[in-house]
Amino acid sequence: MESIYTLKNEESDIRANKIKMSARNLDLYYSKFQALRNISLEIYEKAITALIGPSGCGKSSFLRVFNRMNDLIIGANVKGEVILDDEPIYGSNMDIVELRKRVGMVFQKPNPFPMTVFENVAFGPRRHGNKNKHELEEIVEKSLRQAALWDEVKDKLDQSGLALSGGQQQRLCMARVLAVEPEVILMDEPCSALDPIATLRIEDLMRELVKNYTIVIVTHNMQQAARVSDMTAFLLMEEDRAGILVEYGHSAELFTNPKDKRTEDYITGRFG
């Protein structure tokens, strides 16, 4: 099948990387409703994994499984295993605060706190016990530089984060996650509320961050998934509305030569 997507060049097979996280025979329930059924896949270290599929297939629910954000929803229940560096994150010994420090999240809509740019970025380190003013200043600058925002806000650190543009707010939220030095960054449609220019800046930032972090992104934009991701998982909703994993593989392979006809139908626009 001829691809309609512009794929980035691959220098090597990312599947040679270490497995950072994995889901094994995962089921997710919201009370009696089954949202996800029997999903197993591996997330590779220092790679971008994209989750694609029609609305309602459970992409965001699956993303939230990786740092237990679903625990905040009454009636949510996970069966199966989710592993982070050989440690089951749903085990009784898992420290949830530490987990969410290691596995940070950037949400669909920018959600800066109603405080200054500086305090937005310093919030996490302060919460984890760092009160040293000099160290906090270094963390804030480093995180804003990593988020490609420092040059734009270095003279506005005492201004409200809410005064920034939408694209700047999203990068501020990314800097806030980076400030606590996560290992994995989860992104739930981080560009859906942004214009094309801001979207490209976030995509460029992801390709820079993946040199040091593992990234999992939910996106409805398949061109974006093809441009930025190394691996892509296609989820689909079955007749009983439970989300299943149809196909998972190298993005270049999945978008140009999908193994499942349902994947081909979706990425060519025949449904979804």
C-alpha positions as CSV (number, residue, x, y, z in Angstrom):
1,M,0.0,0.0,0.0
2,E,1.4,3.4,-0.9
3,S,1.6,5.6,2.1
4,I,-0.1,9.1,2.3
5,Y,2.2,9.9,5.3
6,T,5.6,11.6,5.5
7,L,7.7,9.2,7.6
8,K,10.8,10.3,9.4
9,N,14.0,8.5,8.5
10,E,14.9,5.6,10.8
11,E,18.5,5.1,11.6
12,S,18.0,1.8,13.5
13,D,15.3,-0.5,14.8
14,I,14.1,0.9,18.1
15,R,13.0,-2.6,19.1
16,A,16.7,-3.2,20.1
17,N,16.2,-0.8,22.9
18,K,15.5,-1.8,26.5
19,I,11.9,-2.4,27.4
20,K,11.0,0.4,29.8
21,M,7.3,-0.4,30.5
22,S,5.0,-3.2,29.4
23,A,1.3,-4.1,29.7
24,R,0.5,-7.8,30.0
25,N,-3.0,-9.2,29.5
26,L,-4.4,-5.8,30.6
27,D,-8.2,-5.4,31.3
28,L,-9.6,-2.1,32.5
29,Y,-13.1,-1.7,34.0
30,Y,-15.1,1.3,35.0
31,S,-17.4,-0.4,37.5
32,K,-19.1,-3.1,35.3
33,F,-18.2,-1.5,32.0
34,Q,-15.1,-3.0,30.4
35,A,-13.0,-0.2,28.7
36,L,-10.0,-2.3,27.6
37,R,-9.6,-6.0,26.9
38,N,-6.6,-8.2,27.0
39,I,-4.0,-5.6,25.8
40,S,-0.3,-6.6,25.8
41,L,2.5,-4.4,24.4
42,E,6.0,-3.2,25.3
43,I,7.1,0.4,25.5
44,Y,10.7,0.8,24.4
45,E,13.1,3.1,26.3
46,K,14.1,6.5,24.7
47,A,11.5,6.0,22.0
48,I,8.2,7.7,21.1
49,T,5.2,5.3,21.1
50,A,2.0,6.6,19.6
51,L,-1.5,5.3,20.4
52,I,-4.0,5.9,17.6
53,G,-7.6,4.8,17.0
54,P,-11.1,6.1,16.7
55,S,-12.7,8.2,19.5
56,G,-13.9,6.0,22.3
57,C,-11.6,3.1,21.7
58,G,-9.8,3.6,25.1
59,K,-6.5,5.3,24.0
60,S,-6.6,7.9,26.8
61,S,-7.7,5.3,29.3
62,F,-4.8,3.1,28.3
63,L,-2.4,6.0,28.7
64,R,-3.6,6.7,32.2
65,V,-3.0,3.1,33.2
66,F,0.8,3.8,33.0
67,N,0.9,6.2,35.9
68,R,-2.3,5.0,37.7
69,M,-4.3,8.2,36.9
70,N,-7.3,5.9,36.6
71,D,-7.1,5.3,40.3
72,L,-8.7,8.8,40.7
73,I,-11.9,7.5,38.9
74,I,-14.5,5.9,41.2
75,G,-15.0,2.3,40.1
76,A,-11.9,1.9,38.0
77,N,-10.3,-1.5,38.3
78,V,-7.3,-2.9,36.4
79,K,-6.6,-6.6,35.9
80,G,-3.4,-8.0,34.4
81,E,0.0,-6.4,34.9
82,V,1.8,-3.1,34.1
83,I,5.5,-3.3,34.5
84,L,8.0,-0.4,35.0
85,D,11.7,-1.6,35.0
86,D,10.6,-5.1,36.1
87,E,8.5,-3.7,38.9
88,P,4.7,-4.2,38.8
89,I,3.2,-0.7,39.3
90,Y,-0.1,-2.1,40.5
91,G,1.7,-4.0,43.3
92,S,0.9,-3.3,46.9
93,N,4.4,-1.9,47.5
94,M,4.2,0.7,44.8
95,D,4.5,4.3,46.0
96,I,2.0,6.2,43.9
97,V,3.6,9.6,44.4
98,E,7.0,8.2,43.4
99,L,5.4,6.5,40.4
100,R,3.9,9.7,39.1
101,K,7.2,11.4,39.6
102,R,8.9,8.7,37.4
103,V,6.0,8.7,34.9
104,G,4.8,12.2,34.3
105,M,1.8,13.4,32.3
106,V,1.0,16.3,29.9
107,F,-2.7,16.7,29.4
108,Q,-4.7,17.5,26.3
109,K,-5.4,21.1,27.2
110,P,-2.6,23.2,28.7
111,N,-3.2,23.4,32.5
112,P,-0.7,25.8,34.0
113,F,-1.4,26.6,37.7
114,P,-2.6,30.0,38.6
115,M,0.8,31.1,39.7
116,T,4.0,32.6,38.2
117,V,6.0,30.9,35.4
118,F,8.7,30.2,38.0
119,E,6.4,28.7,40.6
120,N,4.7,26.5,38.0
121,V,8.0,24.8,37.2
122,A,9.3,24.9,40.8
123,F,6.0,23.3,42.1
124,G,7.0,19.7,41.7
125,P,10.5,20.0,43.2
126,R,9.1,22.0,46.1
127,R,6.5,19.3,46.7
128,H,9.2,16.7,46.8
129,G,11.1,18.6,49.5
130,N,13.5,20.9,47.7
131,K,13.4,24.3,49.4
132,N,16.9,25.5,48.3
133,K,16.4,28.8,46.3
134,H,19.6,28.4,44.2
135,E,18.8,24.8,43.3
136,L,15.3,25.7,42.4
137,E,16.5,28.5,40.2
138,E,18.8,26.0,38.4
139,I,16.0,23.4,38.0
140,V,13.6,26.0,36.6
141,E,16.1,27.3,34.0
142,K,17.1,23.8,33.0
143,S,13.5,22.6,32.7
144,L,12.5,25.7,30.7
145,R,15.5,25.2,28.4
146,Q,14.6,21.5,27.9
147,A,11.0,22.6,27.0
148,A,12.4,25.2,24.5
149,L,10.7,28.0,26.4
150,W,13.6,29.7,28.3
151,D,14.4,32.4,25.8
152,E,10.7,33.4,25.5
153,V,10.0,33.7,29.3
154,K,13.4,34.3,31.0
155,D,12.2,37.9,31.6
156,K,8.7,36.9,32.5
157,L,9.4,34.4,35.3
158,D,7.4,36.5,37.8
159,Q,4.4,36.8,35.5
160,S,1.4,34.4,35.6
161,G,1.7,31.3,33.5
162,L,-1.9,31.9,32.4
163,A,-0.7,35.0,30.5
164,L,1.3,32.9,28.1
165,S,0.0,31.8,24.6
166,G,-1.5,28.3,24.3
167,G,1.6,26.8,22.8
168,Q,3.8,28.4,25.5
169,Q,1.4,27.2,28.2
170,Q,1.7,23.6,26.8
171,R,5.5,23.9,26.9
172,L,5.3,25.3,30.4
173,C,3.4,22.2,31.4
174,M,6.1,20.1,29.8
175,A,8.7,22.0,31.8
176,R,6.7,21.4,35.0
177,V,6.8,17.7,34.3
178,L,10.6,17.8,33.4
179,A,11.4,19.6,36.6
180,V,10.9,16.4,38.7
181,E,13.2,14.4,36.3
182,P,10.8,11.7,35.1
183,E,11.8,8.7,33.2
184,V,8.6,8.4,31.1
185,I,6.5,11.2,29.8
186,L,2.8,10.5,28.9
187,M,1.2,13.0,26.5
188,D,-2.6,12.9,25.9
189,E,-3.2,14.7,22.6
190,P,-0.9,17.5,23.6
191,C,-1.4,19.4,20.3
192,S,-5.1,19.1,19.9
193,A,-5.7,22.7,21.2
194,L,-2.8,24.2,19.4
195,D,-2.3,25.9,16.0
196,P,-0.1,24.3,13.3
197,I,3.0,26.4,14.2
198,A,2.7,25.6,17.9
199,T,2.1,21.9,17.0
200,L,5.3,21.7,15.0
201,R,7.2,23.2,17.9
202,I,5.8,20.6,20.3
203,E,6.7,17.8,17.7
204,D,10.3,19.2,17.4
205,L,10.5,19.3,21.2
206,M,9.4,15.6,21.5
207,R,12.1,14.5,19.0
208,E,14.6,16.4,21.2
209,L,13.3,15.1,24.5
210,V,13.2,11.5,23.3
211,K,17.0,11.5,23.4
212,N,16.7,11.3,27.2
213,Y,13.2,10.3,28.0
214,T,10.7,7.6,27.0
215,I,7.5,9.1,25.5
216,V,4.0,7.7,25.0
217,I,1.6,9.9,23.1
218,V,-2.1,9.7,22.3
219,T,-3.0,11.4,19.0
220,H,-5.9,11.6,16.6
221,N,-3.5,13.1,14.0
222,M,-2.1,10.1,12.1
223,Q,0.3,12.3,10.1
224,Q,1.7,13.4,13.5
225,A,2.0,9.9,14.7
226,A,3.9,9.0,11.5
227,R,6.1,12.0,11.7
228,V,7.2,11.8,15.3
229,S,6.8,8.2,16.6
230,D,9.0,5.2,16.5
231,M,6.3,2.7,17.4
232,T,2.6,2.9,16.8
233,A,-0.3,1.0,18.5
234,F,-3.7,0.9,16.8
235,L,-6.6,0.4,19.2
236,L,-10.2,-0.3,18.1
237,M,-13.5,-0.6,19.9
238,E,-15.3,-3.9,19.7
239,E,-19.0,-4.3,19.4
240,D,-19.4,-4.4,23.2
241,R,-17.4,-1.1,23.3
242,A,-14.3,-2.6,24.9
243,G,-11.1,-1.3,23.4
244,I,-8.7,-3.9,22.0
245,L,-5.2,-3.7,20.5
246,V,-5.4,-4.5,16.8
247,E,-1.9,-4.0,15.7
248,Y,1.4,-2.7,17.2
249,G,4.7,-2.2,15.4
250,H,7.3,0.0,13.9
251,S,5.6,3.2,12.7
252,A,7.2,3.0,9.3
253,E,5.9,-0.5,8.9
254,L,2.4,0.1,10.3
255,F,1.7,3.2,8.2
256,T,3.1,1.8,4.9
257,N,2.4,-1.9,5.2
258,P,-0.2,-2.7,7.9
259,K,-0.7,-6.4,8.7
260,D,-4.4,-6.0,9.6
261,K,-7.0,-4.8,7.1
262,R,-8.7,-2.9,9.9
263,T,-5.5,-0.9,10.4
264,E,-5.3,-0.2,6.7
265,D,-9.0,0.9,6.6
266,Y,-8.5,3.3,9.4
267,I,-5.3,5.0,8.3
268,T,-6.6,5.4,4.7
269,G,-9.8,7.0,6.1
270,R,-12.3,4.3,5.3
271,F,-13.7,4.5,8.8
272,G,-13.0,6.3,12.1
